[in-house]
Amino acid sequence: MALYIRTLKKQPEVLQEWKDTIWTVMVEKAIVHRNGEITFVFYNGTKISVGV
């Protein structure tokens, strides 16, 4: 958790470029469904599904 907070504090409010570090400390897992949809599960419990 401390790594997560330190990493976020170092980042600007709006990312100008992709940063793998942010992704790895925020996303717990990605679930690929049979229909091609992907559900991203964040460490805070938020789930976001992206359809094809």
Summary of the structure (lengths in Angstrom):
residues: 52
radius of gyration: 12.9
end to end distance: 32.7
largest distance: 37.5
contacts: 96
relative contact order: 0.17
helix: 31%
strand: 29%
